[in-house]
Amino acid sequence: MFQSYEAPQSAGESGQRLRQLRQRLIKRGLDAVLVPRADEHQGEYVAPASQRLAWLTGFTGSAGLAVVTRSAAALFVDGRYVVQAPLQVDTSLFGIVQVPPAKPSQWLLDELKAGATVGYDPWLHTEAGIDELAKALNPKGIKLTALAHNPIDTIWGRQRPAPPKGPVVPHALKYAGTAAADKLAELKTRLRREDADAVVLTQPDSIAWLLNVRGSDVAHNPVPLAFAIITVAGKPELFIDKDKIGREAREHLAALVRILPPAALRERLAALKAQGKRVRLDPNTAANWFFRTLRGGRIVRAVDPCLLPKARKNATEIAGARAAHKRDGAVLARFLAWLERESGREAADEIGVAQQLERLRGETQALKDISFDTISGAGPNGAIVHYRVTTASNRKLLPGELYLVDSGGQYLDGTTDITRTVAIGSPTPEMQERFTRVLKGHIAVATARFPTGTRGIDLDPFARRALWEAGLDFDHGTGHGVGSYLSVHEGPQNISRRGMTALEPGMIISNEPGYYKQGAYGIRLENLVLVEEATLIAGAERNTMGFETLTLVPFDRRLVVAALLTEAELAWLNAYHARVWREIGPELGAADRDWLEAATRPMAA
Amino acid sequence: MFQSYEAPQSAGESGQRLRQLRQRLIKRGLDAVLVPRADEHQGEYVAPASQRLAWLTGFTGSAGLAVVTRSAAALFVDGRYVVQAPLQVDTSLFGIVQVPPAKPSQWLLDELKAGATVGYDPWLHTEAGIDELAKALNPKGIKLTALAHNPIDTIWGRQRPAPPKGPVVPHALKYAGTAAADKLAELKTRLRREDADAVVLTQPDSIAWLLNVRGSDVAHNPVPLAFAIITVAGKPELFIDKDKIGREAREHLAALVRILPPAALRERLAALKAQGKRVRLDPNTAANWFFRTLRGGRIVRAVDPCLLPKARKNATEIAGARAAHKRDGAVLARFLAWLERESGREAADEIGVAQQLERLRGETQALKDISFDTISGAGPNGAIVHYRVTTASNRKLLPGELYLVDSGGQYLDGTTDITRTVAIGSPTPEMQERFTRVLKGHIAVATARFPTGTRGIDLDPFARRALWEAGLDFDHGTGHGVGSYLSVHEGPQNISRRGMTALEPGMIISNEPGYYKQGAYGIRLENLVLVEEATLIAGAERNTMGFETLTLVPFDRRLVVAALLTEAELAWLNAYHARVWREIGPELGAADRDWLEAATRPMAA
């Protein structure tokens, strides 16, 4: 099993650890120190050795920052975690502060005297983050100072888990579609064109994509923790713990890169600087440490050049995505059929249902991991957008309630991510009406056509209009980019209020509008979609794109109010269900096929 | 008549003027000089005395920049003016360059040697503009130098028109709704709250709004050219040519401000600087001169604080807008009825039709000015988005073609702006289909409901979706803010790809999607809409807003394909027409009323 359901532990040792941290503050002459939930790569998943924030505070959310002064301490979390944080953290030690509206910089300005000094680990903050913080603190003369050693690590000592040594494996060309040598050649051409002599890659999924390798250092995200320097001339250098490189990986990598230990980074950067090379770095993702190390040299500040080519899936990756979604769709059909039988008999619970889903994915023999911890929320738990079920929160699926399940699989040929909301027993008319509004938003995105240059921000309102008309909305983006057997959250493309990246053919994005009634139920309907050129539009004057929906799983017909759908919306739903039946039906055994046939039957207006 | 239809003059004297300018360049040791289409207030309309770009190049468009070096010269214009500019400008003297994609900074980098010096008039560029340009030129060591005297003025000499002395008049409380003293008090409170001791206002419409005055220094925009300094304590200062202030204005202003000549600005700013006052300035609208003058002092860079309160119309202004639109709607009904009769007899032409429209507006006895030069485009001229008809381009309205008219009036109680597209004779099915798609976009905006925080960028896609579905689009924003007997283009609110300002109740915006078939016809359908709280949504959880359509003029039913409209869209159109009939019908004489009755008859699906 890839998921655990342990309840969060209360942070019994926080008090003692905080005292020790403060002793170190005083010893080093600092007035405050920052403890972010981050590792050296600024990724979403963090290995146990880097979970310093959880070690100090008990808080295990996927984003957060503790700020500790000699006399005060605060834990800054976003809206997703305002419920969870106080359950995990000793609030007599740490004030819980929501960002936004609060800002750590303002808190520091309020707490500290003019001229105070704040320590931070330059490996754990991006250049842009430190830059912004320094600017905010400057008017009061508060200084940021980079620490050579992380004080948490000193205190943690031998109890600190070892860094991960997950083996690196080649990612076969039949999945990757483009040889690593070709990707490297294209990257070098681009660097030349964009006036850089070298680029430092700090994001593991960029490196995994570029070199056609995968790893297993963190949960659910098959990447190796590593850095790379690609120079326009000469062999690229991969900085990685050699213990992760077995024979197969070594053979694959030998022709592509020199393998060096991470400790060699400093020296190699110093050499580039001494040679006057123009070194490209992404201030939004690369650690402040790199900028400090190259200070005085020629730094080209620009976005990670792997982001866009990685986001534009090639034909092989697209074929892989379709195959993965067909496989995953059959799993979901079996799962939903099972759930309907099961919930008819005796109430299942959130953990049991999530385990069954993971079991069925495992039976495909193709599952490498789940793509994130399954969100399995019954009744009011469904209204918690990033709900993670534990033994403490586990809830039965009761008649008259909705059940929301958001999950995905990591397969060699693709990463999936799907959310369905189903009725347990009989839903209320309000549930049906709101489900149908969410579905209208989902269909409005799925059917959108749009010209070259259209950004995610331009499509986001389509997902919301039917909710807005009823005075409703949802407080998350409509969609995120998805990798190809890589991170389930992949930039730069997304569909949201902030989505300024133009969509391009080959990008895979989620389409997941929702509606959440606090304390009652949650609805989210998520398919992955592929951006494609739209063909066959008579009289078209603009180069136009549209989406192919990749996910093949029925929506719960019991929750659809056909009368609220327009003719075109109903036609889309029936055509989608007919396609699900056509493509997934043949993959199922008799009982599940019968269920699918009923679940995909056309609805009348 | 407020509009002239003169054809652009070819710039016969450009060669000589350019030679003289180059002599001055050499004399002053400059390598280049900038000649923008701008005055000291960065407004859309510029008085003849400030039309230096037109004097030098012959180009009369509303935006442009000439850059002159010792050996080369270029005129930078945006896409609206790529056709007009080469007709007006001697292209053997000035290369015409389209921005974007080109940038003046790149052109200067290409043309000039490292270390070169570029002169500019600090009164004619915003701080943000100079800042951006300086940054772009910096890598090559090219320096910007502010000129104490504009070299064009020296050459222009006695031929240069005198600066305008349009009389200032009080804007009555029955139109303004809020007393100037109250607006000033609120502004002072806001300055205090936002940590400034003073603000410098440089935009004439901000000053006109704040002091409840209007002026007549530039065409179509009833503002006085003036500056103001508002301090949190003490009497505000208005910097304006005293000749503009008659008895009535003096009495109105006496209690509100001290009146000073514009030449006193420098001294007053120096005093604020010497006193260590925090002076607020808007880098996006205030001239670089202000920042230079206050350099070394405490400048608070922030948006013009009048923008948002001016944009949020009060109840009096809203009532005024409704009255102005009713008056203007009756004018348009009479005009469209006349046009149908006229075009049945003998072909009218673009100028004659525009003159008739101005004449009818004038007959209301309430028209103070037109709100911009009427766009009167028949057939292919309708496809030119910012078409300005002249005796040279004047075209007959021919059967089988479309006619597009975009116009507005300045009334004491409000500013109007409306576009209608009508069929002359029988339209083609393609024209009807595309008109209907534009109408669908118009209706999608008019009927939108949206929660607090929604920005114009979030509504813009609704205007385009029906066009996108057919592979079509239009290359301008969907809507701009509109003032209250002020500028017809008013920020900060708009509906466009760049509209990041949240919409708020009381804002007036245009809703004007279009479609343009180059060389054939243009379609634009424009109403003004008012942002309002949406009431009576059962079960609403969010504070929701919507639009009230202010403009009351029928859409040409002959161009509507009812079968392409959804039930809801057709219901909106019929309800809108019923409302137009109800509100405008009683204002008309018998013949025009008969026309309106037919024009507003309900359409069947």
Interface residues (C-beta under 8 A of the other chain):
Chain A: E430 A448 R449 F450 P451 T454 I457 D458 L459 D460 P461 F462 R465 W468 E469 A470 G471 L472 D473 R497 A534 I537 G539 A540 E541 R542 T544 T566
Chain B: E430 A448 R449 F450 P451 T454 I457 D458 L459 D460 P461 F462 R465 W468 E469 A470 G471 L472 D473 R497 A534 I537 G539 A540 E541 R542 T544 T566
